[in-house]
Amino acid sequence: MPTFLDQLASVYAQILSLFENRIFLSIFGALVGSIIGGTISALNMNRSNQLQTTLRLFDEWHSSDMRRYRHNAGKILKDEKDISAVYYTLSDDDQHSLSMVAHFWEKAAILYLKKATTKRLFKPFFKTLCYLWHDLLFGTSNNPKHFGEWEIIAQRMKVLARVI
């Protein structure tokens, strides 16, 4: 027959077992909650970063410096369709204008293709402009090798124009 001390030890063991299970469940619940909360927070942060990146690109495109570069590049490219042929005959300022516009589109293409921008805003902001500037900078040639050192930018803009 179990003694009082044996019964007390048995009750104590059961209480201790319940307590350990509660601690385990508490820790497990906190861990699962942290993982879910962290995932939701990371997704929201990613969306916020995409939105901010898209808005920064939009602001850069409409900045006073970029407006000047676009104006100069547009005047140069109005009659000349081969950027690689005309580039080295231009003044430093005109070369800089062409480079700034072309490299803006290279950056926009990379950010879009790496999903660092939000598609919902990128398309209405840049789709028509991308087609326009691709044709101005590179004409309608389908052979990117035609552009010499500008080949990579031409390829990226072509892919960007195709996907947006």
N, C-alpha and C positions, 0 to 999 in steps of 0.2 A: 504494500500500500504506500502510495506516494506521501511523503511528508509535506508539511506546510512549506518548508524551504524548497522542496522540489517543485511544488505547484507555483510558488512565487518565482522561481527561476524560469519555469515554463512561460508564465505570463510575461515576465520581463523580456524573454527571448522573442515572444510574439510582438510585443510593443516595439522592441528594437528592430525587428524585421519590417514592420509597417513604417517605422520612421525612416529606415534605409530606403525603402521603396519610394516614399514621398520625396526624399532628397534626390534620388535618382530621377524620378519623374519631373521634379522641379528643374533640375539641371538639364535634363533632356528637352523639356519644354522651352527653357530659356535659350538653349542652343538652336533649336528649330526656329524659334521666333527671331533670333538674331540673323540666321541665314536668310529667312524669308524677307525680313526687313532690310537687310543689306542688299539683297538682290533687287528689291523694288527701288531702293534708294539709288543704286547704281544705274538702273534703267532710266530713272527720271533724270539723273545727272547727265547721262549720255544724250538724252533728248534735249536737255537744256544746252549742252555744249554744241550739239548740231545746230540748234537754232541760233546761238550766238555766233558760230562760225559763218553761217549763211548771212546773217545781218552784217557782220564785219566785211564780208566780201561785197555785199551790196553797198555799204558805206564807202569802201575803197574804190569801187567802180565809179561812184558818183562824187568822189572827192575832187577838189579844184585841181590838184596836180594831175590826176588821171584824166580829167576832162581836157586839160591842155595836151596831154600825151595823145589822147584819142583824136583830138582835132588835128594835131600835126601828122599823126599816122594816117588819118583819113585823107588828108591832102596829098600825101606822098603816094598812097596806094590807089588813088582815084584813077590814075592813068597807067600805073605800073603794076602788073600782076605777078611778077617774079621777085619775091622778097630777097632771095639769095643773090640775085644779080644786082639789084639796086642798093642793097644794104651798105656795101663798102664805098659807094660813091657819095654817100650822104655826109652831112656835117655831124659832129658828135651829138649835138642836140637832137637831130632827127633820128640818128641811130638809137639814142636813148629812148626817144618816144616809141619807136617801133618795138624795141626790146621790152619796155614796160608793158605795153599792151599785150604782146605775145606771151610774156611771162605771167601776166595776170591770168590769161586763159589757161596756161599750163597749170598754174596753181589751182584754179577753179576746177579743172578736169581731175587733177589728182585728189583733191578734197572730196569731190563728188563720187569718184570711183571707189574711194576708200571709205565711203559712207560717213564722212565727217560733217556732212551738211544734211539739212532736211529737204527731202524731195518735194514736200508740199509747198515750200517757198522757192526752192531753187529753180524749178521749172518755170513758174510765171515770171520770176525776176530775170532769168538768163537765157531761156531757150531761144528766143528770136535773136537776141544779141549774139549768141554763140554761132548761129548759122551765118549771120551777117558778117561777123569778124573773121570767121573761118574763110569765107569766100573772099573777103578783102585781103586778108593776109596770104592766103594760099591758092586763091582762085578755085577753079573747079577740077583741078588735076586729081586723078585718082592714084597717082604714083607718089607716095611720100618721099621716095628717094630723090625726086626732082628738087627738093628743098634744101639739099645739102645739110649744113649744120642745124637747120631749122626742122629737120625731119622728125625728131622726137616730139616737138611741140605740135607739128602738123598731125602726127598720128594721134596724140592725146586729144586734140580738139576734134578730130574726126570721130573718135570713139565717143567723146562727150556729146557731140551733136547727134550721134546715132542713138544714144541711150536716154537722152532727156526728151 
